[in-house]
Amino acid sequence: MATLRSLMLEGRRILITGAASGIGRAAAELFAGYGAKLLLIDRDEKVADVASGITGAQAAILDITDAAAFNDALNAFGTLDGAFNNAGIEGMEGRMVPITAYPDDEFRRVLQVNTQGLWHCLKAELMMMQNAGRGAIVNTASVMGWLGAPGLAAYSASKHAVVGLTRSAALEAAPQSVRINAVLPGAVATPMLTERGFKANPEFAEGAAKAHPMGRIAQPEEVAEAAAWLLSDKASFVTGQCLAVDGGLSAQ
């Protein structure tokens, strides 16, 4: 007998970028449990290991800033019911650096991945979904897409752009029954934060949990659950929205 858990994304063909670790890996495992058929994308070769542990999952090792490679992978996958555009970088290997000391080339790199890379993904996904007259897309932004923080201007700027792209694309795609939303995580226990951000900024590590009203940081699975809901028919009348998964951080 099928369970409610297996039915939520049953038979959906879903793409996940940034699937080698962190939120993307958690989403791959969770979505598979909900019955999805997956294409996992990451520039890190470890994405192949993630796919090998999930029945029927496919992996593509590529950088989302390479539009041609992304399009080829998507076309090879065939049909697409959903996409979780989760790939992104923080810049400066996690170090908080003020604007006056932030290298221009690193600023460009952060926007190239987080904004232009997402742009490539959205264009390809939308063409496929709009032609089919259905689909759902979730983009990973950040509470820094609403807020600001000293030393994180490049990352915050790129995530503000993700919020803007999400809202504009949602309005364009709504007539074709394609829904587009974003999740905005607060601090999450991923390698980006715990292996780079916390080590590079010890003072930030000390206060991260307390900055969230719930008194802790999130687990990747908690963000993945929000994305799964937005991709499912349970959110069938939700589009153009930014769902904060931040333990109350942005409510302050």
N, C-alpha and C positions, 0 to 999 in steps of 0.2 A: 504493500500500500504506500503510495507516494505521501511524503510528509509535506507540511507547509514550508519547511526549510528548502526542500528540493524544488518546490514549484515556483518560487519567486522569480528566478531567472531561467527556468527550465527551457532548454533548447535555444536560448539566445546566443547569438554569435557576437562576442564582445572583445574588443581590443583594449589592452592596457599598456600604456607607456610608462617607463621607469619601473619596470616590473622585477628587476633583479634583487631589490632589497626594500626595506622600509615599508611604507604604505602600499606601494605597488605590489610587492610580494605578498603582503597580507591580503590585498584585494584579490590577487590571483587565487589564493587558496580558498578564500571566502566565496568568491563568485562561482568557483568550481563546485563547492559544496551546495550552492543554490541552483546548480544544474546548467551553468553556462558552458559554452564551447569557446575556448580562449585563443587569442593571438597575443603573445607576450613580447613586448619590444623594449630593448634597452641597448645602450652602447656597451654595457658591461657584459662580457661573455658568460657571466654567472646566470644570466637569464635562461640559458639553455638548461642549466641544472634545475632551475625552478620549474620549467616546462616539463622536464623529464619525470618529475614527481607528481604530475597531474595528468590523469588519463585524457588523451585526446588533445592536449594543449600543444600549440605550435609556438615556436620561438623565432624571432628575427633580431639579429644583432646589427643595430644601426643607430646613427645619431639623428634625432628628429630635425636637426637643422638641414639635413640632406633631403630635400623634398622629393627628389626622384627615387631615392631608395625607399622612402616611406610609402610613396605611391605604389611602387612595385610590390612591396610586402602586403599592402592592403588589397591590391588587385588579386594577388595570389591567394589570399584568404577567401576571396569571393564575396559573399554577402556580408552585411554588417548591420546588426540590430542595435548595438550600443558601443560606446567608447568611453574609457576613463583616461583622460589626458593628464597624466600624473607626473611625467618627467619634468625635472627642474634642477637647478643648481643654486647654491647660496652665494657663491663668489668668495674670493680671498681665502679659500679653504676654511671657511667658517669664522675668520677673524673679523671683528667689528672694527671698521676703519672710517674715520670722518671723511666727509666729502672733499675737503681740501687736500687730503693725503691719498685719496682713492685713485688708482691708476685709470686713465681713460680707456685703455684697452680692456681692462677687466670689467669696467662698466658696460662696454659694448658686448663683451662675451656673455654677461649675465642676461642682458636683454635679448641677445641673439638666441639663446637657448629658451629662456622662460617666456618670451613674447613672440619672437619670430618663429621659433620652433612650434609653439602652439598654433600660430597662424597657419603654418604648413599643414599641421594635423587637421585643424578645423576645415580648411578648404577641401581636402581630399575626402574627409568623412562626410561633410555636408553634401558634396556632389553625389556620393553614393546613396546617402539616406534620403535626400530630397527626391532623387529619381525613383526611389522605392516608395515614397510617400509615407515613411515611418522611421522612427529611430529615437534614440536618446543619447545625449552626451553629457558627461560630467567633467569639468575642469578642476584641477587642484590649484587653488589660489593660496591664500594665507590670511590670517587676521591682519598681517602686514599689508594686505590689499585694501584694508579699511583704515588702518592706523599707521603711525610712523614710529620709528625708533632710532635713536642716535647710533651711528655706525652701520646701519643697515639700509641706507638710502637707495642703493642700486637694487637690492632685493625687493624692497618695498615698492619702488617704482615699477619694477617688472610685474609684481603681483597686483598692483593697481590696474595695470594694463590688462591682466587676465580677467579682472572683474568687468572692465569695460568691454572687452571682446565677448565675454559670456552674455552680457545683457544685449548688446547689439546683434549678435548672431542669433540669440533666442527670438528676437523680434522678426528677423529675416526668415527664420526657418519655421515659425509657428504655422503659417498657412499650409505647409506641407506635412503637418503633424510630426515634426521633429522637435523634441524638447531639449533645451540646453540649460544646464545649471552649473553651479560651482560649489565646492566644499572649501571652507576657510578654516584650516586647522590652526590651533594654537601650538604650543610646544608639544612635540610628539617624540616618543622614544624610538628614534630612527638613527642610523649611522650618521646622517647629516648633522644631527644635533648632538648625540652622545659621544661620537667618536671624533668629531671635528669642532662643532660649535662650543661644547662645554669645555673641551681641552684647551681651545684657543682663548676662551674667555671665562676663566674660573669664577669671576665675580658674577657673571650671568648665570652660571650653573648653580651657584648658591641660592639665587633668588627666583629661579624659574618656576619652581613649584608654587611658591608663596604668591607669585604674581597672578596666579589663576585662583579665582574665588573658591574653587573646589579643592584647592590645596595640593594638587598633584599635576603631573603632565599626562598626556593621553598615551594610550597604546595604539599602535598602527591599526589594529583591528577595529577600533572604535571609529576611526575615520572611514575605513573601508565599508563598515556597516552603513554609514550615512550615504556613501556613494552607491552602494547596492540598492538602497531604497529609492534613490533618485533615478536610477536606471530602470527600475521595475515599474509595472503597471500600477503599483500602489501609489505612485506619485504621478498618475496620468494627467492631472490638471495643473502640474507644477512646472513652470518654465521661467527662465530669466531671473532665477533666485540665487542668492548666495547664502548657503547654510553654514553658519559658524559652528565648528566643533572644537570649542576652546575653553570648556569649563567655566564659562562666564567672563573670560578676560575682556572681550569687546563690549560687555554690558556696563563696564565701570565708567 
